[in-house]
Amino acid sequence: MAGSDGGVRAHPLKKECSKNEHERDCLEAGGRTTRSPCGPPVKIVVDENIPHAAEAFGALRTVQAVPAESISPGLIRDADALVVRSVTPVSRSLLEGSRIRFVASATTGFDHMDVDYLNSRGIAFAAAPGCNAESVADYVMAALLALHRRKKVQLDRALVGIVGSGRIGGRVAQRLEGLGVKTLLNDPPLARQTPDSRFRPLDDLMACDIVTLHTPLTQKNQWTDPSCPQGPAHSVQPGIDGRPVPAGESRLTQGDVDATFHLFDENRIARMKSGSVLINTARGGVVDTFALKKALQSGRLAGAVLDVWEGEPTVDAELLALVDLGTPHIAGLSWDGRVNGTVMAYDALRRHFGVPPGWTRPTHSPVVVRPQPCGDDLFGLLENVVRGVYDIEKDDREFRAKTGSFNALRDDYFKRRDFSAVTVVEADAKLKKKWMSIGFQGEKS
């Protein structure tokens, strides 16, 4: 079974506050946003590759912005808060002996956090769920349109299966349906929360021409959140999504719900439609590398697009040579998505310590494009404009040329804009609707 793409809620907090060297959080009366009982932070250590990190977190207190690889036990020992990206593992080995009271990740996932340890220490933590949902949906659209041109994939006749239909998968479905592309949705957590007949068993999606994955990476006996319609949760500071947990109440239970590790293993891939295409922008471990290589080598699958890899930043060179498009986990790295992550981490940290707002998100210049006629090929026209905004094949070429520089390619990634930051000037009302259906803004009349 598969889960949704990155839903998170809250971790349990004790109602009483202790004031030892690892002072714990307590929930204010009335179930409002959690704050530290110990006042604002004195020192915040933040990954310098987080956009606007110095000015945003510097508005709260003393901030030390450093490269991710410099974040060490010695560096953070006297810090009160830590703000990271997914490249920094947050665990006992990093935090033990420090006075850290709060950890924020300016990314959507929690794979890099040892949440059991954080809970045991009473360290509050937060992430930025959905911050890059538009970015990943843009990436998937760019990939599909590139496949339309390169492999003659007939999108208007294709059936696309979407595994995980939350923040990202839901957007992908909405965009494809806006173009008239038929979809099948699979999301057990959402299916349990609603009688919506759109959600189908995973086996039904094996008949699809294209399958795209948008699940978190979960294994058996992980912490899950049965109250969350977005699927498995790895704890987050109450208030991050506007729904704090009342004092003494925990939404977290333990069980083997919707495990997604190697969800697409040899047996699953063998049941996919012959000649179909697999797209993975979720987590590398959702797909069995060996099984995927075997299916591509045999021709069982006609192609694959991978943005995530088992064992990354190390990449299986043989698999990279087999896929149609390969990129270094940058689907969600648009500039707008990254700034969203900064804003969400800043707000979570500010609320936790009870600090009033002191920083405002900068505005960025809008982008305007004017499509050129492209005959009667709607998808060709869409692909021409999408490539002008985001050239996925350029990312693919650079990755193949510098496979050993996985993290460096991510750190130095260009300021890619979300489609939602781009206005398309289009006189044809029907075409304008198509542009808007895949995420672009339409020129105001």
TORDO-265114 format. One record per residue (C-alpha): x, y, z; residue in one letter; residue number from 1. Coordinates in steps of 0.1 Angstrom, whole numbers. Layout:
+-------+-------+-------+---+-----+
|     u |     v |     w | r |   k |
+-------+-------+-------+---+-----+
|     X |     Y |     Z | A | NUM |
...
+-------+-------+-------+---+-----+
END
This chain:
+-------+-------+-------+---+-----+
|     u |     v |     w | r |   k |
+-------+-------+-------+---+-----+
|     0 |     0 |     0 | M |   1 |
|    11 |    36 |    -6 | A |   2 |
|     8 |    67 |    15 | G |   3 |
|     3 |   103 |     5 | S |   4 |
|    30 |   128 |    -3 | D |   5 |
|    43 |   141 |    29 | G |   6 |
|    15 |   149 |    53 | G |   7 |
|    26 |   158 |    88 | V |   8 |
|    10 |   169 |   120 | R |   9 |
|    23 |   171 |   155 | A |  10 |
|    43 |   154 |   182 | H |  11 |
|    31 |   149 |   218 | P |  12 |
|    42 |   175 |   244 | L |  13 |
|    41 |   171 |   281 | K |  14 |
|    17 |   195 |   298 | K |  15 |
|    42 |   204 |   326 | E |  16 |
|    75 |   222 |   319 | C |  17 |
|   108 |   211 |   333 | S |  18 |
|   137 |   237 |   336 | K |  19 |
|   167 |   215 |   334 | N |  20 |
|   195 |   222 |   309 | E |  21 |
|   173 |   206 |   282 | H |  22 |
|   142 |   227 |   290 | E |  23 |
|   110 |   213 |   276 | R |  24 |
|    82 |   229 |   258 | D |  25 |
|    48 |   234 |   273 | C |  26 |
|    14 |   241 |   257 | L |  27 |
|    -3 |   274 |   265 | E |  28 |
|   -37 |   273 |   281 | A |  29 |
|   -65 |   270 |   255 | G |  30 |
|   -45 |   248 |   232 | G |  31 |
|   -28 |   276 |   213 | R |  32 |
|     5 |   275 |   195 | T |  33 |
|    33 |   259 |   216 | T |  34 |
|    59 |   283 |   229 | R |  35 |
|    91 |   277 |   249 | S |  36 |
|    88 |   287 |   286 | P |  37 |
|   124 |   299 |   285 | C |  38 |
|   121 |   330 |   263 | G |  39 |
|   134 |   338 |   229 | P |  40 |
|   165 |   320 |   215 | P |  41 |
|   199 |   336 |   221 | V |  42 |
|   217 |   318 |   192 | K |  43 |
|   203 |   302 |   160 | I |  44 |
|   225 |   281 |   137 | V |  45 |
|   212 |   279 |   102 | V |  46 |
|   223 |   263 |    69 | D |  47 |
|   235 |   292 |    47 | E |  48 |
|   221 |   276 |    16 | N |  49 |
|   185 |   283 |    28 | I |  50 |
|   173 |   314 |     9 | P |  51 |
|   173 |   346 |    29 | H |  52 |
|   185 |   327 |    60 | A |  53 |
|   207 |   354 |    75 | A |  54 |
|   182 |   382 |    73 | E |  55 |
|   151 |   361 |    82 | A |  56 |
|   165 |   344 |   113 | F |  57 |
|   188 |   373 |   121 | G |  58 |
|   156 |   393 |   127 | A |  59 |
|   148 |   369 |   156 | L |  60 |
|   182 |   368 |   173 | R |  61 |
|   219 |   362 |   168 | T |  62 |
|   222 |   339 |   138 | V |  63 |
|   252 |   319 |   126 | Q |  64 |
|   248 |   309 |    89 | A |  65 |
|   272 |   281 |    79 | V |  66 |
|   276 |   255 |    51 | P |  67 |
|   257 |   224 |    58 | A |  68 |
|   289 |   203 |    61 | E |  69 |
|   300 |   226 |    89 | S |  70 |
|   271 |   218 |   111 | I |  71 |
|   287 |   198 |   139 | S |  72 |
|   282 |   190 |   176 | P |  73 |
|   308 |   215 |   186 | G |  74 |
|   293 |   243 |   165 | L |  75 |
|   258 |   239 |   178 | I |  76 |
|   267 |   231 |   214 | R |  77 |
|   257 |   266 |   227 | D |  78 |
|   229 |   272 |   202 | A |  79 |
|   192 |   273 |   211 | D |  80 |
|   177 |   265 |   177 | A |  81 |
|   189 |   248 |   145 | L |  82 |
|   175 |   253 |   110 | V |  83 |
|   186 |   227 |    84 | V |  84 |
|   179 |   212 |    50 | R |  85 |
|   174 |   175 |    42 | S |  86 |
|   212 |   171 |    37 | V |  87 |
|   218 |   174 |    75 | T |  88 |
|   211 |   143 |    96 | P |  89 |
|   195 |   154 |   129 | V |  90 |
|   201 |   128 |   155 | S |  91 |
|   217 |   120 |   189 | R |  92 |
|   252 |   122 |   174 | S |  93 |
|   246 |   158 |   164 | L |  94 |
|   225 |   171 |   193 | L |  95 |
|   237 |   152 |   224 | E |  96 |
|   251 |   177 |   249 | G |  97 |
|   238 |   208 |   232 | S |  98 |
|   212 |   232 |   245 | R |  99 |
|   191 |   230 |   213 | I | 100 |
|   154 |   235 |   221 | R | 101 |
|   140 |   236 |   186 | F | 102 |
|   149 |   222 |   152 | V | 103 |
|   133 |   234 |   120 | A | 104 |
|   138 |   219 |    85 | S | 105 |
|   131 |   243 |    56 | A | 106 |
|   121 |   212 |    36 | T | 107 |
|    90 |   191 |    33 | T | 108 |
|   102 |   158 |    46 | G | 109 |
|   115 |   143 |    79 | F | 110 |
|   137 |   114 |    65 | D | 111 |
|   168 |   132 |    79 | H | 112 |
|   155 |   136 |   115 | M | 113 |
|   156 |   110 |   143 | D | 114 |
|   121 |   119 |   156 | V | 115 |
|   122 |    93 |   184 | D | 116 |
|   153 |   109 |   198 | Y | 117 |
|   139 |   144 |   195 | L | 118 |
|   107 |   133 |   213 | N | 119 |
|   127 |   116 |   240 | S | 120 |
|   147 |   148 |   246 | R | 121 |
|   116 |   170 |   244 | G | 122 |
|   131 |   190 |   215 | I | 123 |
|   103 |   206 |   195 | A | 124 |
|   107 |   203 |   157 | F | 125 |
|    90 |   214 |   125 | A | 126 |
|    92 |   211 |    88 | A | 127 |
|    77 |   228 |    58 | A | 128 |
|    51 |   204 |    44 | P | 129 |
|    39 |   214 |     9 | G | 130 |
|    65 |   242 |     5 | C | 131 |
|    77 |   227 |   -28 | N | 132 |
|    45 |   211 |   -40 | A | 133 |
|    42 |   234 |   -70 | E | 134 |
|    78 |   229 |   -79 | S | 135 |
|    75 |   191 |   -80 | V | 136 |
|    43 |   193 |  -100 | A | 137 |
|    61 |   216 |  -124 | D | 138 |
|    89 |   190 |  -127 | Y | 139 |
|    65 |   162 |  -135 | V | 140 |
|    47 |   183 |  -162 | M | 141 |
|    81 |   192 |  -177 | A | 142 |
|    91 |   155 |  -177 | A | 143 |
|    58 |   143 |  -193 | L | 144 |
|    60 |   170 |  -220 | L | 145 |
|    96 |   161 |  -228 | A | 146 |
|    86 |   124 |  -231 | L | 147 |
|    58 |   135 |  -254 | H | 148 |
|    84 |   149 |  -278 | R | 149 |
|   113 |   125 |  -273 | R | 150 |
|    94 |    92 |  -271 | K | 151 |
|    62 |   102 |  -289 | K | 152 |
|    42 |    94 |  -257 | V | 153 |
|     7 |   104 |  -267 | Q | 154 |
|    -5 |   122 |  -236 | L | 155 |
|   -40 |   128 |  -249 | D | 156 |
|   -44 |    90 |  -252 | R | 157 |
|   -25 |    80 |  -221 | A | 158 |
|   -38 |    68 |  -187 | L | 159 |
|   -16 |    82 |  -159 | V | 160 |
|   -15 |    65 |  -125 | G | 161 |
|    -7 |    87 |   -95 | I | 162 |
|     5 |    69 |   -64 | V | 163 |
|     1 |    93 |   -35 | G | 164 |
|   -25 |   120 |   -41 | S | 165 |
|   -18 |   146 |   -14 | G | 166 |
|    -2 |   180 |   -18 | R | 167 |
|    19 |   170 |   -48 | I | 168 |
|     1 |   142 |   -64 | G | 169 |
|   -32 |   161 |   -61 | G | 170 |
|   -17 |   190 |   -80 | R | 171 |
|    -3 |   166 |  -107 | V | 172 |
|   -38 |   151 |  -111 | A | 173 |
|   -55 |   184 |  -113 | Q | 174 |
|   -31 |   197 |  -140 | R | 175 |
|   -34 |   165 |  -161 | L | 176 |
|   -72 |   165 |  -159 | E | 177 |
|   -72 |   201 |  -170 | G | 178 |
|   -54 |   190 |  -202 | L | 179 |
|   -79 |   162 |  -207 | G | 180 |
|   -55 |   135 |  -197 | V | 181 |
|   -72 |   105 |  -179 | K | 182 |
|   -58 |    96 |  -144 | T | 183 |
|   -62 |    69 |  -118 | L | 184 |
|   -54 |    78 |   -82 | L | 185 |
|   -41 |    56 |   -54 | N | 186 |
|   -38 |    69 |   -18 | D | 187 |
|   -49 |    45 |    10 | P | 188 |
|   -47 |    71 |    38 | P | 189 |
|   -69 |    95 |    19 | L | 190 |
|   -92 |    66 |     8 | A | 191 |
|   -97 |    57 |    45 | R | 192 |
|  -108 |    93 |    52 | Q | 193 |
|  -132 |    98 |    24 | T | 194 |
|  -157 |    76 |     4 | P | 195 |
|  -144 |    93 |   -28 | D | 196 |
|  -146 |    66 |   -55 | S | 197 |
|  -117 |    82 |   -73 | R | 198 |
|   -92 |    64 |   -51 | F | 199 |
|   -84 |    30 |   -65 | R | 200 |
|   -64 |    -1 |   -53 | P | 201 |
|   -28 |     1 |   -64 | L | 202 |
|   -32 |   -30 |   -86 | D | 203 |
|   -56 |   -10 |  -108 | D | 204 |
|   -29 |    14 |  -116 | L | 205 |
|    -7 |   -13 |  -131 | M | 206 |
|   -27 |   -10 |  -163 | A | 207 |
|   -16 |    26 |  -167 | C | 208 |
|     7 |    39 |  -195 | D | 209 |
|    25 |    61 |  -170 | I | 210 |
|    29 |    58 |  -133 | V | 211 |
|    42 |    87 |  -112 | T | 212 |
|    51 |    83 |   -75 | L | 213 |
|    44 |   109 |   -48 | H | 214 |
|    46 |    90 |   -15 | T | 215 |
|    68 |    95 |    16 | P | 216 |
|    93 |    68 |    24 | L | 217 |
|    79 |    47 |    53 | T | 218 |
|    88 |    13 |    67 | Q | 219 |
|    71 |   -11 |    90 | K | 220 |
|    67 |    -1 |   127 | N | 221 |
|    72 |    36 |   120 | Q | 222 |
|    53 |    64 |   138 | W | 223 |
|    21 |    72 |   119 | T | 224 |
|    -7 |    97 |   124 | D | 225 |
|   -42 |    81 |   119 | P | 226 |
|   -59 |   115 |   123 | S | 227 |
|   -41 |   129 |    94 | C | 228 |
|   -57 |   126 |    60 | P | 229 |
|   -24 |   132 |    43 | Q | 230 |
|    -9 |    99 |    54 | G | 231 |
|    20 |    88 |    76 | P | 232 |
|    35 |   115 |    98 | A | 233 |
|    69 |   120 |   114 | H | 234 |
|    58 |   145 |   140 | S | 235 |
|    59 |   183 |   137 | V | 236 |
|    57 |   212 |   161 | Q | 237 |
|    20 |   219 |   170 | P | 238 |
|     8 |   250 |   151 | G | 239 |
|    28 |   244 |   119 | I | 240 |
|    -4 |   236 |   101 | D | 241 |
|   -27 |   256 |   123 | G | 242 |
|   -40 |   226 |   142 | R | 243 |
|   -22 |   223 |   175 | P | 244 |
|   -26 |   192 |   196 | V | 245 |
|   -43 |   198 |   230 | P | 246 |
|   -22 |   193 |   261 | A | 247 |
|   -19 |   156 |   269 | G | 248 |
|   -32 |   144 |   236 | E | 249 |
|   -10 |   125 |   211 | S | 250 |
|   -20 |   118 |   175 | R | 251 |
|     9 |    95 |   170 | L | 252 |
|     5 |    57 |   171 | T | 253 |
|    29 |    30 |   162 | Q | 254 |
|    22 |     4 |   136 | G | 255 |
|    30 |    -9 |   101 | D | 256 |
|     6 |    13 |    82 | V | 257 |
|    11 |    19 |    44 | D | 258 |
|    48 |    10 |    43 | A | 259 |
|    63 |    23 |    10 | T | 260 |
|    99 |    10 |    11 | F | 261 |
|   104 |    -9 |   -21 | H | 262 |
|    67 |    -5 |   -29 | L | 263 |
|    77 |    -9 |   -65 | F | 264 |
|    98 |   -41 |   -62 | D | 265 |
|   103 |   -68 |   -88 | E | 266 |
|    68 |   -83 |   -83 | N | 267 |
|    51 |   -49 |   -85 | R | 268 |
|    71 |   -37 |  -116 | I | 269 |
|    65 |   -71 |  -133 | A | 270 |
|    27 |   -63 |  -130 | R | 271 |
|    30 |   -29 |  -147 | M | 272 |
|    17 |   -26 |  -182 | K | 273 |
|    43 |   -37 |  -208 | S | 274 |
|    59 |    -6 |  -224 | G | 275 |
|    48 |    18 |  -196 | S | 276 |
|    69 |    45 |  -180 | V | 277 |
|    77 |    50 |  -143 | L | 278 |
|    84 |    85 |  -128 | I | 279 |
|    98 |    88 |   -93 | N | 280 |
|   101 |   122 |   -76 | T | 281 |
|    92 |   108 |   -41 | A | 282 |
|   121 |    89 |   -24 | R | 283 |
|   146 |    66 |   -39 | G | 284 |
|   138 |    38 |   -16 | G | 285 |
|   102 |    36 |   -28 | V | 286 |
|   116 |    17 |   -59 | V | 287 |
|   139 |   -13 |   -59 | D | 288 |
|   169 |    -3 |   -79 | T | 289 |
|   178 |   -38 |   -91 | F | 290 |
|   142 |   -45 |  -102 | A | 291 |
|   140 |   -12 |  -121 | L | 292 |
|   172 |   -19 |  -139 | K | 293 |
|   161 |   -54 |  -148 | K | 294 |
|   128 |   -40 |  -162 | A | 295 |
|   145 |   -13 |  -183 | L | 296 |
|   172 |   -37 |  -196 | Q | 297 |
|   146 |   -62 |  -207 | S | 298 |
|   123 |   -37 |  -223 | G | 299 |
|    95 |   -45 |  -199 | R | 300 |
|    93 |    -8 |  -191 | L | 301 |
|    97 |    16 |  -220 | A | 302 |
|   113 |    43 |  -199 | G | 303 |
|   118 |    60 |  -165 | A | 304 |
|   123 |    94 |  -151 | V | 305 |
|   142 |    96 |  -118 | L | 306 |
|   148 |   125 |   -95 | D | 307 |
|   155 |   104 |   -65 | V | 308 |
|   179 |    75 |   -60 | W | 309 |
|   185 |    47 |   -35 | E | 310 |
|   216 |    56 |   -15 | G | 311 |
|   219 |    91 |   -27 | E | 312 |
|   241 |   111 |   -30 | P | 313 |
|   257 |    80 |   -44 | T | 314 |
|   240 |    71 |   -77 | V | 315 |
|   238 |    37 |   -95 | D | 316 |
|   256 |    46 |  -128 | A | 317 |
|   241 |    17 |  -146 | E | 318 |
|   206 |    28 |  -137 | L | 319 |
|   213 |    64 |  -147 | L | 320 |
|   224 |    52 |  -181 | A | 321 |
|   191 |    34 |  -186 | L | 322 |
|   167 |    62 |  -176 | V | 323 |
|   153 |    88 |  -200 | D | 324 |
|   158 |   116 |  -176 | L | 325 |
|   178 |   117 |  -144 | G | 326 |
|   183 |   146 |  -120 | T | 327 |
|   199 |   150 |   -85 | P | 328 |
|   168 |   154 |   -63 | H | 329 |
|   161 |   189 |   -76 | I | 330 |
|   124 |   185 |   -85 | A | 331 |
|   114 |   204 |   -54 | G | 332 |
|   142 |   230 |   -55 | L | 333 |
|   125 |   258 |   -73 | S | 334 |
|   135 |   292 |   -59 | W | 335 |
|    99 |   299 |   -49 | D | 336 |
|    96 |   266 |   -32 | G | 337 |
|   128 |   271 |   -13 | R | 338 |
|   117 |   306 |    -1 | V | 339 |
|    84 |   290 |    10 | N | 340 |
|   104 |   266 |    31 | G | 341 |
|   123 |   296 |    47 | T | 342 |
|    90 |   313 |    55 | V | 343 |
|    75 |   283 |    71 | M | 344 |
|   106 |   274 |    91 | A | 345 |
|   109 |   311 |   102 | Y | 346 |
|    72 |   312 |   113 | D | 347 |
|    74 |   279 |   132 | A | 348 |
|   106 |   290 |   150 | L | 349 |
|    91 |   325 |   158 | R | 350 |
|    59 |   311 |   171 | R | 351 |
|    77 |   285 |   192 | H | 352 |
|    97 |   311 |   210 | F | 353 |
|    69 |   336 |   212 | G | 354 |
|    88 |   362 |   191 | V | 355 |
|    67 |   388 |   171 | P | 356 |
|    73 |   390 |   133 | P | 357 |
|   103 |   409 |   123 | G | 358 |
|   110 |   398 |    87 | W | 359 |
|    89 |   400 |    56 | T | 360 |
|    93 |   377 |    25 | R | 361 |
|   109 |   397 |    -3 | P | 362 |
|    90 |   401 |   -35 | T | 363 |
|   105 |   387 |   -68 | H | 364 |
|   100 |   401 |  -102 | S | 365 |
|    73 |   382 |  -122 | P | 366 |
|    82 |   364 |  -154 | V | 367 |
|    62 |   370 |  -186 | V | 368 |
|    62 |   348 |  -217 | V | 369 |
|    45 |   350 |  -251 | R | 370 |
|    39 |   317 |  -268 | P | 371 |
|    48 |   313 |  -304 | Q | 372 |
|    24 |   293 |  -327 | P | 373 |
|    32 |   256 |  -330 | C | 374 |
|     7 |   242 |  -354 | G | 375 |
|   -21 |   220 |  -340 | D | 376 |
|     1 |   202 |  -315 | D | 377 |
|   -12 |   214 |  -281 | L | 378 |
|    13 |   194 |  -262 | F | 379 |
|    41 |   206 |  -284 | G | 380 |
|    31 |   242 |  -278 | L | 381 |
|    30 |   236 |  -241 | L | 382 |
|    64 |   219 |  -241 | E | 383 |
|    80 |   247 |  -260 | N | 384 |
|    70 |   273 |  -234 | V | 385 |
|    77 |   250 |  -204 | V | 386 |
|   112 |   244 |  -218 | R | 387 |
|   117 |   281 |  -219 | G | 388 |
|   108 |   284 |  -183 | V | 389 |
|   124 |   252 |  -171 | Y | 390 |
|   146 |   230 |  -193 | D | 391 |
|   145 |   196 |  -176 | I | 392 |
|   168 |   182 |  -202 | E | 393 |
|   195 |   207 |  -192 | K | 394 |
|   194 |   194 |  -157 | D | 395 |
|   196 |   158 |  -170 | D | 396 |
|   227 |   167 |  -191 | R | 397 |
|   245 |   184 |  -163 | E | 398 |
|   238 |   156 |  -139 | F | 399 |
|   252 |   130 |  -163 | R | 400 |
|   283 |   151 |  -167 | A | 401 |
|   288 |   156 |  -130 | K | 402 |
|   272 |   125 |  -114 | T | 403 |
|   298 |   126 |   -86 | G | 404 |
|   288 |   161 |   -76 | S | 405 |
|   253 |   153 |   -65 | F | 406 |
|   252 |   176 |   -34 | N | 407 |
|   271 |   204 |   -52 | A | 408 |
|   246 |   204 |   -81 | L | 409 |
|   219 |   208 |   -55 | R | 410 |
|   237 |   235 |   -35 | D | 411 |
|   245 |   255 |   -67 | D | 412 |
|   211 |   250 |   -83 | Y | 413 |
|   198 |   280 |  -103 | F | 414 |
|   169 |   301 |   -93 | K | 415 |
|   142 |   282 |  -111 | R | 416 |
|   108 |   299 |  -109 | R | 417 |
|    75 |   281 |  -103 | D | 418 |
|    51 |   281 |  -131 | F | 419 |
|    28 |   300 |  -108 | S | 420 |
|    53 |   329 |  -109 | A | 421 |
|    50 |   331 |  -147 | V | 422 |
|    23 |   349 |  -167 | T | 423 |
|    15 |   337 |  -201 | V | 424 |
|     2 |   363 |  -226 | V | 425 |
|   -23 |   344 |  -246 | E | 426 |
|   -51 |   359 |  -267 | A | 427 |
|   -69 |   326 |  -274 | D | 428 |
|   -93 |   320 |  -245 | A | 429 |
|   -92 |   282 |  -248 | K | 430 |
|   -54 |   281 |  -249 | L | 431 |
|   -52 |   305 |  -220 | K | 432 |
|   -73 |   280 |  -200 | K | 433 |
|   -48 |   253 |  -208 | K | 434 |
|   -19 |   274 |  -197 | W | 435 |
|   -36 |   280 |  -164 | M | 436 |
|   -45 |   244 |  -160 | S | 437 |
|    -8 |   234 |  -158 | I | 438 |
|     0 |   261 |  -133 | G | 439 |
|     9 |   292 |  -152 | F | 440 |
|    -8 |   326 |  -146 | Q | 441 |
|   -30 |   340 |  -173 | G | 442 |
|   -28 |   376 |  -183 | E | 443 |
|   -55 |   396 |  -167 | K | 444 |
|   -81 |   410 |  -191 | S | 445 |
+-------+-------+-------+---+-----+
END
